[in-house]
Amino acid sequence: MTDTPTLTTTVPDTTVLTTTVASPLGRLRLTASDGALTGLSMEEQRHRPPASPAWVRDDAWFAGITAQLGAYFAGELTEFDVPIRLEGTDFQRRVWQGLRTIPYGETVSYVELARRAGSPAASRAVGQANGRNPVAVIVPCHRVIAADGSLGGYGGGLERKARLLELEQHGRGAP
């Protein structure tokens, strides 16, 4: 009799965890699956995915992220250390990766971000990808402004974008 090898596979945990956290910007909805943050959205945010009754509330899983968000809004944290999984097209993921390289307290234009994403003529497409960023604040889409220095757009609303930029420029206290 020969031993038959046992095949084992690792199936990712597709359970979506969620929590809602109070912030100076209003209530934030966080989602995660398979050990990584997959969403951070604000109430009344454009392109906010609808909640699902299949999601499982798990405040404890998000405790570390919530603490980092609290420190960020208090002006005490300038860089997040959070496992993130961003799902989108290759172009969107390049743009979102570019967002993560913009230092705290600094801004770049949509044109510059397009150049960094390898598509210098695609500033409008960069704006669209920026608006569909699934992990607001932590993936800092608020740090992208128009070439003329105006705020441009923001899925969470221009008032929130201005507050986030103000917080980062002064590095203290909640916006």
C-alpha positions in Angstrom: 0.0 0.0 0.0 1.4 3.4 -1.0 0.9 6.6 0.9 -1.3 9.1 -1.0 -0.2 12.6 -0.4 -2.8 14.8 1.2 -3.5 18.0 -0.7 -4.1 21.0 1.4 -5.0 24.5 0.2 -5.1 27.7 2.0 -8.3 29.5 1.3 -8.3 33.2 2.1 -10.9 34.2 4.7 -13.5 36.1 2.7 -15.4 37.3 5.8 -15.6 41.0 5.7 -15.1 42.6 9.1 -16.4 46.1 9.8 -16.6 48.8 12.4 -17.6 52.4 12.6 -15.5 55.0 14.4 -16.2 58.5 15.4 -13.7 61.1 14.1 -13.4 64.9 13.7 -14.6 64.3 10.1 -17.7 62.4 11.1 -18.3 58.7 11.4 -15.8 56.5 9.5 -16.6 53.0 8.3 -13.7 50.6 8.2 -13.7 47.2 6.5 -11.2 44.4 6.4 -10.8 40.9 5.2 -8.1 38.3 5.2 -6.1 40.2 7.8 -5.9 43.5 5.9 -7.8 46.8 5.9 -9.8 47.1 2.6 -11.9 50.2 3.2 -12.1 53.4 5.1 -14.9 55.7 4.0 -16.8 58.7 5.4 -20.5 59.3 5.6 -21.8 60.8 2.4 -18.6 60.0 0.6 -18.8 59.7 -3.2 -18.2 56.1 -4.4 -18.7 54.7 -0.9 -19.6 51.1 -1.3 -22.9 50.0 0.2 -22.8 48.1 3.5 -23.7 44.4 3.4 -25.7 42.5 6.0 -23.1 39.7 5.6 -20.4 41.9 7.1 -19.4 41.0 10.6 -18.9 43.7 13.2 -15.6 43.3 15.1 -14.5 46.4 17.0 -11.6 44.5 18.6 -10.0 43.6 15.3 -9.8 47.3 14.4 -8.6 48.5 17.8 -5.0 49.2 16.6 -6.2 51.0 13.5 -8.6 53.0 15.5 -5.8 54.0 17.9 -3.6 55.1 15.0 -6.5 57.2 13.5 -7.0 58.8 16.9 -3.3 59.7 17.1 -3.3 61.0 13.5 -6.3 63.3 14.3 -4.5 64.5 17.5 -1.5 65.5 15.4 0.7 62.8 17.0 1.0 60.4 14.1 2.4 61.2 10.6 2.6 57.7 9.1 0.3 54.7 9.5 1.5 51.2 10.0 -1.6 49.2 8.9 -1.8 46.2 6.6 -3.8 47.3 3.6 -5.2 45.5 0.5 -6.3 47.8 -2.3 -8.5 46.3 -4.9 -8.8 48.0 -8.3 -7.4 48.1 -11.8 -3.6 48.1 -12.3 -3.7 51.8 -13.1 -5.7 52.6 -9.9 -3.3 50.6 -7.8 -0.3 52.5 -9.3 -2.1 55.8 -8.5 -2.9 54.6 -4.9 0.6 53.4 -4.4 1.8 56.8 -5.5 -0.5 58.4 -2.9 1.3 56.5 -0.2 4.6 58.1 -1.2 3.4 61.7 -0.6 4.9 62.8 2.7 2.7 64.0 5.6 2.2 67.7 5.3 3.0 67.9 1.6 0.9 68.0 -1.5 1.4 67.1 -5.2 -0.7 68.0 -8.2 -2.8 65.6 -10.2 -0.4 66.2 -13.1 2.6 65.2 -10.9 0.9 62.1 -9.6 0.1 61.1 -13.2 3.7 61.4 -14.0 4.7 59.3 -11.0 2.1 56.7 -12.0 3.8 56.4 -15.5 1.1 58.2 -17.4 2.0 61.8 -17.6 -1.0 62.8 -19.8 -3.5 61.1 -17.6 -4.2 63.7 -14.9 -8.0 63.3 -15.3 -7.8 59.5 -15.0 -5.6 60.1 -11.9 -8.3 62.3 -10.5 -10.9 59.5 -11.1 -8.6 56.9 -9.5 -8.0 59.2 -6.6 -11.7 59.6 -6.1 -12.2 55.9 -5.9 -9.5 55.3 -3.3 -11.0 52.7 -1.0 -8.9 53.6 2.1 -9.3 57.4 2.6 -7.1 59.2 5.1 -4.6 56.3 5.5 -4.0 56.3 1.7 -3.8 60.0 1.6 -5.8 61.1 -1.5 -6.4 64.4 0.3 -2.8 65.4 -0.5 -3.4 65.8 -4.2 -4.4 69.2 -5.4 -4.9 71.0 -8.7 -1.9 72.4 -10.6 -3.0 75.9 -9.8 -2.8 75.2 -6.1 -6.6 75.0 -5.6 -8.0 72.0 -3.7 -9.4 70.2 -6.8 -11.9 67.5 -5.8 -12.3 65.1 -2.9 -14.7 62.2 -2.5 -15.3 63.1 1.1 -16.1 66.7 0.3 -13.8 69.8 0.0 -14.4 70.9 3.5 -13.0 67.6 4.8 -10.1 67.8 2.4 -9.2 71.3 3.6 -9.4 70.2 7.3 -7.1 67.2 6.7 -4.6 69.5 4.9 -4.8 72.0 7.7 -4.2 69.3 10.3 -1.1 68.1 8.4 0.3 71.5 7.7 0.1 72.5 11.3 0.6 68.9 12.7 -1.4 69.5 15.9 -4.8 68.8 17.1 -7.9 67.5 15.4 -9.1 69.3 12.3 
